[in-house]
Amino acid sequence: MPNTMTSFTTPRVVPALRWQALSHPALNAQQTTLWLCYVASDCLMLSGNKVLKLRYPMQYMQQQGKSGIFTFGGAFSNHLPAVAAACRQVGKLSLGYVRTDQLDLANPTLSYCAQQGMRLVALNRQQYRLRQDETFIADLQSQHPALLHVPEGGSSENGAKGLTDIDFSATPSGTAELVCCASASGGMLAGMINNDIMPNSSDVLGIAVVKDASLPDRIKQLTLSASKRRWQLNTQYTGAGYARFDDTILQFCRQLAQQNIYVEPVYTGKALWGLLQLIAQGNFSGQTLSFFHSGGLQGLAGLHYMQRISSADLALLSGSAVR
């Protein structure tokens, strides 16, 4: 498999996918086939959708002669360490505005960002709400003219573009009728909708993992008008909200680990559990489905740091217990 890091300077190199079949009683009962697909990566912080959503922003940054990137994320964000790692690898600067009252460098996510050379700036919740405000962004851009602004989660037109040239429907057992993914900031789902490699017969389903009434509009803003692909955003399985999960989701993640499928309970685990509920209800009987694993395993260390999962769960869900 090619090293995905080359895509930051040559996005024409399409990152490879690897496939893994999932077993579950609901699949057997409904005669449904479900494949998980992953991006081949040698860097945990740049796994899943992060390497895809940063492909074109990184190229654009270098084409424009910018010296780095400034962006936004929560204190346990997957996006911030991905940007920090990507910029470090190509010798560029990174600046992260963090949703927090006080920077805690004992937090493993922020600690990693700092180790990669990212400058971190705390924004309280009121300030952070302005992260999509044009005046606020223009003011920050004037303060950092040499840096490229990349939105939270990498969800921009350039971010979505990174998912348009990969065939997420090409499973080992044939073309998937439905391609699925978790959705939080909307860029990944929009990229799949805009995808011009997959056949239009493959529909796209996003399963929201955040309670955000603005999410459908953000997806539509990033969706190309020329796209003919049918798509849907399901909002039934957000649970208590973003980054919140119950014992049912956690136990589901543990069960998947027994199949050597490693997911976290915030993004992929929660959305995949929701998809299996839909399958059990008979929605996709007899079909072949593809589910894109969007990464996020680095977040397990943060969940452990917050005492939301045990040390045993950290080892099990990350796969380190069996490696």
QUILIN-V635764 format. One line per field, one symbol per residue. phi: phi as a letter, one per 20 degrees, with the letter a starting at -180 (. if undefined). psi: psi as a letter, one per 20 degrees, with the letter a starting at -180 (. if undefined). burial: # if it has 24 or more other C-alpha atoms within 12 Angstrom, else .. Layout:
BEGIN
phi=???
psi=???
burial=???
END
This chain:
BEGIN
phi=.fffffffdcfffegfdccbfddagffffdlddcdedcefbdcgfdemfffffegegfffgffemfercdbcaffdfefgfffgfffffdmdebcdedfafbfdeeffffffgffenfedcecffffffefdfffffffffffcfedeedfgmmebffffgfdeccefeeffdofffcdcafccdnffffffffgddffffefccddfdcebfeggfffffeeffffdffbbdedfdfmfpfmdbdffffffffffffemddcdeedfffffffffffffenfcgmeddccefennfffffffffemecefffgfffenffce
psi=qqoihhihhmihopqqqqqpqppqhhgghjlppoppqqppqjohikrcighgiighhgggghhikqiaqqaqrrhkqhgghggggghghjkrqqppppnqhppnjiphghggghhjjpppppprhghhijijphggghghhhhmhiqppprpijnrghghhijikpniimrijrpphppqrqpgiigggghhhipjgqqiiorpppopjqoohighhhghhipphipjpprqopjikiciapjpqahggghghghhhijkoorrjgeggghhggghghghijhkpjrpqpppojbjhhihhhhghjkhqrhghggghiiiij.
burial=...######.#..#########.#.##....##########..###################...#########################.#########..##..########.#######.....#..##....#..#......#########################...######################.###.#########....##.###.##...#.#######.###..####...##.######...###################....#..###################..##...#######....
END
